[in-house]
């Protein structure tokens, strides 16, 4: 059974940092690209970042480029999102999601999602 | 960025109705279009990928069609558990933009 379990969310002051983790199990982690998607309270889904199966290629939304870093440790079956210089508009539930493909671009959708972890940026 | 526009933004329908939601891309995305269902407090669930491929385990009353810039999600006979918010997403290029969502409510 595929499982994705996010952790690391919480309350942080503007300008602060957080690192989210997503522990994966039930599939060959290194064979699939992974993504982070967020949802601000009462709003729609926003794609944040994605990384290829090998971890060698990553992509970011303009809204987080230069502040967030996606990475993965295939030996630990874990996906990460390092979030720096956090702003109030980064407040959201952050989901990790498994792609159906190894690559990020021209790929199929995400077939498994975690339960999400809430990040609140506030003073 | 490839902008995705869904219509309608909200929709009221009854159990048994046939419902269609439309998603348009600002530029061609060939068939790299996915549909998700999300219920309150839950993670999104993949329904359709590659515009028309039904994800494993998803009921056959859900179907998708389209290519290029115009796509549709059809629910052939609404069931009580189908009342939720639906999102389209393109995975042709990054950023993998989502539509704004369509909230399907009970009439």
Interface residues (C-beta under 8 A of the other chain):
Chain A: X35 X37 X44 X45 X46 X47 X50 X59 X60 X61 X62 X95 X97 X100 X104 X105 X106 X107 X108 X109 X110 X111 X113 X114 X115 X116
Chain B: X1 X32 X34 X36 X38 X43 X44 X45 X46 X49 X50 X55 X87 X89 X91 X92 X93 X94 X95 X96 X97 X98 X99 X100 X101
